[in-house]
């Protein structure tokens, strides 16, 4: 008989150790030899409703990296969905591999795994996944959202995400500068992908001065030509004098190597998991007097969009109105952070948990 070492269940770094520390409900390992599919589905918390969060495809160098990512991202979704006032729990999936592996059979096989969870997990697009990929998954599961408009879905959620980031950035500017106007503010946007591009449009309309970086020259040229933004070398952005840093590429860009180089007064961007170590780097930002708008709070526009689609109640106007509320939520979290002298990230997590606990208690009388 296989022996299980019970001390392993809480050993730091072991799978059960990580799940225990981060408080996950479930981690699902999916494998299909025929299509080469290797995926992980993390279900963090379903108190508020089914766990909704996108599927990311990435060529992770190790299994450990993929596990860490799915656990961190699904936990972030719990807090994001809670603070956005959604009736949804937190989950996320990662598919391990080169995005070129995607095929109809591959995506439909993944859809079947999602269906096997009976609605505990609802998927959508994330990095390296498109609305057209969701269409294939939808052939095998009802628990998918973020479908193209041509298929009755709400389409690409990025414009709504960008609007929410803009709202959060304005709230953080109000806290830092006493006014939420971004006119004349120097803003460094890292990553001019879907979210970055739409965000820049709002910033340009307000008369901000924009610095942009990306790893793709062609994208930079296109955005610079369309908006008048100044292109900056990717590695130098952290050292540039700027008022606001907007990370809109990948996560963990606020880390031991970058944090001392930042001289901005505000950090507000769309990327998930911006703080490499949330406790340590959140505290350092507070000590440096940098106002940090927590990522999971201000990039919730996308999940508000796909959530409305999943529940069959999508109306663009309502979705934008709900996303606009990010301004007020962000301001109240930043005020709580100041009053309690705790990092904004911690204040946001505590507010998200408080809602989950309050709703969780409602269920006890049954
Ligand atoms: P995207 O892939 O369209 O854009 C990301 C951009 O960042 C790309 O242009 C890429 O070339 C660039 N990039 C990658 N590494 C970089 C680096 N080191 N320096 C500068 N640029 C770099 O993705 P997106 O949909 O715009 O999402 C951006 C971020 O926002 C991701 O972290 C994503 O998880 C998060 N997010 C997106 C949404 C959404 O609705 N799209 C919702 C919530 C969160």
Boltz pocket constraint, residues with backbone or C-beta under 6 A from the ligand:
constraints:
  - pocket:
      binder: B
      contacts: [[A, 126], [A, 127], [A, 128], [A, 157], [A, 158], [A, 159], [A, 161], [A, 190], [A, 191], [A, 192], [A, 193], [A, 194], [A, 195], [A, 196], [A, 213], [A, 214], [A, 215], [A, 216], [A, 219], [A, 234], [A, 247], [A, 248], [A, 249], [A, 250], [A, 251], [A, 270], [A, 271], [A, 272], [A, 299], [A, 300], [A, 302], [A, 303]]
      max_distance: 6.0
